[in-house]
Amino acid sequence: MLRILLSGACGRMGRQVAALAGDEQAQIVAGVDVHPENGAAFPVYPSFSLVEEEADVIVDFSRPEGLGALLQYALAHRLPTVLAATGYNESDLRAIADAAKEIPVFRSANMSLGVHVLRTLARQAARLLPDFDIEIVEKHHNQKLDAPSGTALMLLDAVSGPDTLPVFGRNGRTQKREKREIGVHAVRGGTVPGEHEVGFYGPAEVVTLSHSAQDRSIFARGALRAARFLEGQAPGEYSMDDLAAAMIAKK
């Protein structure tokens, strides 16, 4: 049984991970959350410094502000770490890269295998359709804090070239679309778990690739699979590309 220390345990995604852990032969031994709540089947602490339970891996669905304390604990206890938060800045990414020199770190802006497939197909389509205009549209619930989503930025990276000009929305623009532009647009409303579309617009034809999350459980299951994947891995940075390759190799 894989023992997990769950960061962000009381958030939407933390609760999803806790509910599904048993299905993935894992156990949540403790949680960390800046706003701990009663009622969890495991102890939840407001700080990593209070955790006493032994774990095999950390799974994090918290906020980037807590990254420093999380990595400090992971390094001190030599714990592989799954980072499923979004909104990291350049300083955060450097800290993650430094930590990965000593422990295995799995990071993805989206833990869904379906989104990984979308990203792979979008990258291939961008290469096959170099003269097509590309636009990315993402939709999320009205409680999401960051815009555009981390997944939209991940898709932008997948389809970008060396001279790409990202355009985040088009409000106030009065000139024609430049060829090197890629538009990125965010919609917020209701309870949408997450929808992402990459459109390729050419002369007289349009190719659209899309992914729609029906439930947040897909992200929780992906994070749990990533945690299992990290077992026995050497220090380094890992992503959904590595998890997918390992899954294919087993078939």
C-alpha positions as CSV (number, residue, x, y, z in Angstrom):
1,M,0.0,0.0,0.0
2,L,1.5,3.3,-1.1
3,R,1.5,5.8,1.8
4,I,0.6,9.4,0.7
5,L,1.1,12.7,2.5
6,L,-1.6,14.9,0.9
7,S,-1.0,18.6,0.6
8,G,-4.1,20.7,0.1
9,A,-6.0,18.0,1.7
10,C,-9.2,20.0,2.4
11,G,-9.6,21.5,-1.0
12,R,-11.8,20.2,-3.8
13,M,-9.0,18.2,-5.4
14,G,-7.5,17.0,-2.1
15,R,-10.9,15.5,-1.1
16,Q,-11.1,13.8,-4.5
17,V,-7.7,12.3,-4.0
18,A,-8.6,11.0,-0.5
19,A,-11.8,9.5,-1.8
20,L,-10.1,7.6,-4.6
21,A,-6.9,6.6,-3.0
22,G,-8.1,3.1,-2.0
23,D,-9.0,2.4,-5.7
24,E,-5.4,2.9,-6.6
25,Q,-3.9,0.8,-3.7
26,A,-2.9,3.9,-1.8
27,Q,-3.5,5.2,1.7
28,I,-3.6,8.8,2.8
29,V,-1.6,8.7,6.1
30,A,-1.9,12.5,6.8
31,G,-2.8,15.8,5.2
32,V,-1.6,19.4,5.3
33,D,-3.9,22.3,4.7
34,V,-3.7,26.0,5.8
35,H,-7.4,25.7,6.6
36,P,-7.7,22.2,8.2
37,E,-11.1,20.8,8.6
38,N,-12.5,18.1,10.9
39,G,-14.0,14.9,9.6
40,A,-11.2,13.5,7.5
41,A,-10.3,9.9,7.9
42,F,-6.7,10.9,8.6
43,P,-5.0,13.7,10.6
44,V,-4.8,17.1,8.8
45,Y,-2.2,19.6,10.0
46,P,-1.9,23.3,9.2
47,S,1.9,23.0,8.7
48,F,4.4,20.4,7.4
49,S,6.4,21.0,10.6
50,L,3.6,19.2,12.6
51,V,3.5,16.1,10.5
52,E,4.7,13.0,12.4
53,E,3.4,10.2,10.1
54,E,5.7,8.4,7.8
55,A,4.9,8.5,4.1
56,D,6.3,7.2,0.8
57,V,5.3,10.2,-1.4
58,I,3.8,13.7,-1.3
59,V,0.9,14.6,-3.5
60,D,0.2,18.3,-3.7
61,F,-3.0,20.1,-4.8
62,S,-2.4,23.3,-2.9
63,R,-1.3,26.8,-3.9
64,P,2.1,27.9,-5.2
65,E,2.6,30.1,-2.0
66,G,3.2,26.9,0.0
67,L,5.8,25.5,-2.4
68,G,8.8,26.5,-0.2
69,A,7.7,24.7,2.9
70,L,6.6,21.7,0.9
71,L,9.9,21.3,-0.9
72,Q,11.8,21.9,2.4
73,Y,9.9,19.0,4.0
74,A,10.2,16.7,0.9
75,L,14.0,17.3,0.8
76,A,14.5,16.8,4.5
77,H,12.6,13.4,4.4
78,R,13.8,12.4,0.9
79,L,10.2,12.1,-0.3
80,P,9.2,11.8,-4.0
81,T,6.7,14.6,-4.8
82,V,3.8,15.0,-7.2
83,L,3.1,18.7,-7.9
84,A,-0.4,19.2,-9.4
85,A,-0.8,22.9,-8.6
86,T,-0.7,25.6,-11.2
87,G,0.4,29.2,-11.3
88,Y,4.1,28.7,-10.5
89,N,6.4,31.7,-11.3
90,E,10.0,31.5,-12.6
91,S,11.4,31.5,-9.1
92,D,9.1,28.6,-8.2
93,L,10.3,26.6,-11.2
94,R,13.9,27.2,-10.3
95,A,13.2,25.9,-6.8
96,I,11.5,22.8,-8.3
97,A,14.4,22.2,-10.6
98,D,16.9,22.5,-7.7
99,A,14.8,20.0,-5.6
100,A,14.7,17.6,-8.5
101,K,18.4,17.2,-8.3
102,E,17.9,15.4,-5.0
103,I,14.5,13.8,-5.2
104,P,12.1,12.7,-8.0
105,V,9.5,15.4,-8.7
106,F,6.5,14.9,-11.0
107,R,4.9,18.1,-12.2
108,S,2.0,18.7,-14.6
109,A,-0.4,21.5,-15.0
110,N,-3.1,18.9,-15.7
111,M,-3.0,15.3,-14.4
112,S,-5.5,14.0,-17.0
113,L,-4.3,11.4,-19.4
114,G,-6.9,12.7,-21.9
115,V,-5.3,16.1,-21.7
116,H,-1.9,14.6,-22.3
117,V,-3.3,13.0,-25.5
118,L,-4.8,16.4,-26.5
119,R,-1.4,18.1,-26.0
120,T,0.4,15.4,-28.0
121,L,-2.1,15.7,-30.9
122,A,-2.0,19.5,-30.8
123,R,1.7,19.5,-31.1
124,Q,1.6,17.2,-34.1
125,A,-1.2,19.2,-35.8
126,A,0.9,22.4,-35.4
127,R,3.7,20.8,-37.3
128,L,1.5,19.4,-40.0
129,L,-0.5,22.6,-40.4
130,P,2.2,25.3,-40.3
131,D,0.2,27.9,-42.2
132,F,-3.0,27.6,-40.1
133,D,-4.0,30.2,-37.5
134,I,-4.1,28.7,-34.0
135,E,-6.5,29.7,-31.2
136,I,-6.9,28.2,-27.7
137,V,-10.1,28.5,-25.6
138,E,-10.4,27.2,-22.1
139,K,-13.5,27.1,-19.8
140,H,-13.6,26.6,-16.0
141,H,-15.9,27.1,-13.1
142,N,-16.4,30.6,-11.6
143,Q,-14.2,29.8,-8.5
144,K,-11.0,29.2,-10.4
145,L,-8.4,31.8,-9.5
146,D,-5.9,31.8,-12.4
147,A,-6.6,32.7,-16.0
148,P,-5.6,31.5,-18.4
149,S,-5.4,28.0,-17.0
150,G,-2.2,26.2,-16.5
151,T,-3.4,23.7,-19.0
152,A,-4.0,26.4,-21.6
153,L,-0.5,27.6,-21.2
154,M,0.8,24.0,-21.5
155,L,-1.1,23.7,-24.8
156,L,0.3,27.1,-25.9
157,D,3.8,25.8,-25.3
158,A,3.0,22.6,-27.3
159,V,1.9,24.5,-30.4
160,S,4.3,27.5,-30.2
161,G,7.2,28.1,-32.6
162,P,10.3,30.3,-32.1
163,D,8.6,33.5,-33.2
164,T,5.1,32.8,-31.7
165,L,3.3,35.9,-30.3
166,P,0.8,34.9,-27.6
167,V,-2.3,37.1,-27.4
168,F,-4.3,36.8,-24.3
169,G,-7.8,38.0,-25.3
170,R,-8.3,40.6,-28.0
171,N,-10.0,43.4,-26.1
172,G,-8.8,46.8,-27.4
173,R,-6.9,45.4,-30.4
174,T,-7.6,47.4,-33.6
175,Q,-5.2,45.7,-36.0
176,K,-5.5,42.6,-38.1
177,R,-4.4,39.3,-36.7
178,E,-0.6,38.7,-37.2
179,K,0.4,35.4,-38.7
180,R,2.5,34.5,-35.8
181,E,-0.2,35.1,-33.2
182,I,-1.8,32.4,-31.1
183,G,-4.8,33.6,-29.2
184,V,-5.6,32.3,-25.7
185,H,-9.0,32.9,-24.3
186,A,-10.5,32.2,-20.8
187,V,-14.2,31.6,-19.9
188,R,-15.3,31.5,-16.3
189,G,-18.8,30.4,-15.2
190,G,-20.9,27.9,-13.3
191,T,-19.4,24.6,-12.2
192,V,-17.5,23.6,-15.4
193,P,-14.6,21.3,-14.2
194,G,-12.5,22.1,-17.3
195,E,-12.8,22.3,-21.1
196,H,-9.9,23.0,-23.5
197,E,-10.0,23.5,-27.3
198,V,-7.2,24.1,-29.7
199,G,-8.5,25.3,-33.1
200,F,-6.5,25.3,-36.3
201,Y,-8.0,27.7,-38.8
202,G,-6.9,27.4,-42.5
203,P,-8.2,28.5,-45.9
204,A,-11.6,26.8,-46.3
205,E,-11.1,24.3,-43.5
206,V,-10.9,24.1,-39.7
207,V,-9.5,21.4,-37.5
208,T,-10.6,21.4,-33.8
209,L,-9.1,19.3,-31.0
210,S,-10.8,19.4,-27.7
211,H,-11.0,17.8,-24.2
212,S,-13.9,18.1,-21.8
213,A,-13.5,17.0,-18.1
214,Q,-16.8,15.5,-16.9
215,D,-15.7,15.2,-13.3
216,R,-12.7,16.2,-11.2
217,S,-12.0,12.6,-10.4
218,I,-9.9,12.3,-13.6
219,F,-7.3,14.7,-12.2
220,A,-7.2,12.9,-8.8
221,R,-6.7,9.5,-10.5
222,G,-3.9,10.9,-12.7
223,A,-2.1,12.3,-9.6
224,L,-2.4,8.9,-7.8
225,R,-1.0,7.2,-10.8
226,A,1.8,9.7,-10.9
227,A,2.5,9.0,-7.2
228,R,2.8,5.3,-8.0
229,F,5.0,6.0,-11.0
230,L,7.5,7.8,-8.8
231,E,8.2,4.7,-6.7
232,G,11.8,3.7,-7.3
233,Q,12.5,6.6,-9.7
234,A,15.9,8.4,-9.6
235,P,16.0,12.1,-8.7
236,G,14.8,14.3,-11.6
237,E,11.9,16.1,-13.1
238,Y,9.1,13.9,-14.5
239,S,5.9,14.7,-16.4
240,M,2.9,13.1,-18.1
241,D,5.2,12.3,-21.0
242,D,7.1,9.9,-18.7
243,L,4.0,8.4,-17.1
244,A,2.5,7.8,-20.5
245,A,5.7,6.2,-21.8
246,A,5.8,3.9,-18.8
247,M,2.1,2.9,-19.3
248,I,2.8,2.1,-23.0
249,A,5.9,0.1,-22.1
250,K,3.8,-2.2,-19.8
251,K,1.4,-3.1,-22.6
